[in-house]
Amino acid sequence: MSPQIIDLVDRSTAQKSATDVFEVKGFIKFVPGEGYFVGKWRIKPKQLKNYGYTLKQGIIISVLAKVVRPGSTDIKVIQRVEEDNRKLCDMRNNRVWRKKVPDLIRQIDWFYQERDRLTRETKIPHHVDHIHPVNHPNLCGLTVPANLQVIPATRNRQKSNKLI
């Protein structure tokens, strides 16, 4: 049985049984006194941490889950769906952005082509890095040419979400 895809806002009216496995994908939102939510689904912080997610509002998650009991909005995470958070938001993967700002998309694509070229020529893996990190407690870096650079993957992993 393939999982049901839940939009960022779950518009389904069907009740979920305790055996239904479905995908929950969206932004984490913290509601004081109630907990962490993705759409209408409440997730325990420990579950998110166990699957490698940082508990910050605005982080995008993608997990397979089951409801704790029929009629409940509490869910139990059973598997993380491996997706790069940036890929979900990346304007290069969005056809609307491709039509609206094709020159900007071409400039961003250049960094990915350069990454591939450097990796091929040097045999050292390279990453496209955000100079000002996308996930940082004090700022939010954008995916624009002025905020991108191509660096070796080891250096990018060391940098993590630090502003250097």
N, C-alpha and C positions, 0 to 999 in steps of 0.2 A: 504494500500500500504506500503510495507516494504521499508526502506531507502536503497539507493544504497551505497555501501561501496567504499570510495575513498581511494586508497593506499596513502602511504606517499608522493609519487609523482603521481599526477593524470595523468594517461595515456589515459583517455577517450577522444574521439574526439567529442562526441555528445554534442550539445548545451543544456544547462539547461534552462528550462522555469522558469518563476517566481513562478510557483506552484510546481515544483519538490522539494521534500524534500530529502536530501542526507546527509550521514555522512561524516564529515571531521575529519580525524584523522592524527596527525603528530606533528612535532616539530614547535614551534613558531620561526619565524625568523623576525628580525627587519631590514628593509631596510631604511636607512636614506633618508628623504624627501618623502618617499612613504608610510610607515606604517608597520603594522604587517601582516605577511603572514604565511599561512600553505600551503605548496606546491604553487600552483598558486593563491590560494584564499586569498583575502585581507579582514581582519577583523578589525573593529574599536576597539580601546583599551577599550572603555567604555563597549562594549558588553562582552568582555572577563572578565573584572572586575565584571560586573553584575552577571556573572555565576561562580564567585569564583576563577578565574584563576589569578595567579600572572604574571605580564608582565615581563617575563625574557626570553631572547633568550635560546632555548634549552628545554624549558618545553614542555611536550607532552600534547596535548589537544585532546579531542574527543567530538564533538558536532554534533547535527543535525542542518542543515542550509538550507536556500533558497537563490538563487541569488537575488540581488536587482532588476535587470532588465535583460531581455534576452540578452545574449552576453557579459555580464559584468563578471568580476572576483571578484567584491565586493559581499560579502555575508552577510546575516542577520542571526545571531544565534537565533534559536528558542528553543533549549533545550540542556542541558549538558547531555552527556552520562556518567553515573556514572561508572567510572573505575578508579582503583588505578593506578597512573602513574607508580609506581614501577612494577606493574604487567605486563604492556606493555613491559618493558625492562628486566624483571626478567629472568635471564638465566635458572632458574629452569623450566620455562614454554617453553623452546625452545629445541626441540629435537636434533638440531645440537650440542648445548652445552652439552646436556646429553651424546651424543656419544663421544665428544672430551675430556671432563674432568669429567668423572663419579665420581672420588674420591672427587673432589672439590664440585660437586653437592651434594653428600652424606653428606659431612661436613656441607654444608649450610642447607640441609634438617633437620639435627639434631637440629638446632636452632628452626625451626618451630615445630618439634615434641616436643621439650622441652617446647616451649610456650604453646602448647596444653595440655601437662601434667600438667604444673604449674596452668594453668587456671582451669583444671578439679579438681585438688587436693585442691587448695586453694579457689576456687569459686571466685577468683579475676581475671578479664581479664588481660592478659599479651600481650605484643607486642614484635616482633623482631625489635630491634632498631639498626640503623646505628650509631656507635660511632661518626664517621665523617660524617655529614649529606650528603645525596645525593643532595639536593637542598640547597646550601649555597652560598652567594655572593663571598666568597674568596676561596672555595675549592669544590671538588666533591668527596664525599665518594663512595667507591666501595662496591658492594655486594660480599664480600669475608669474610671467617670465621674470620679473624683477625679484621674486622671492625663491627662485629655483636655482640649483646648482647641481652638477654631476660630480659625485665624489666616490671613492672606493667604499664598498659595502661595509668593510670592517670599521672604517672611520664613521660611517653613518650609524652603525649600531652603537659605537662608543658615545656618539653625540646624543643619541636617543632624542628626547624632546627638549634638550637644553638649548639655550640661546647662547651661541659662542661667537 
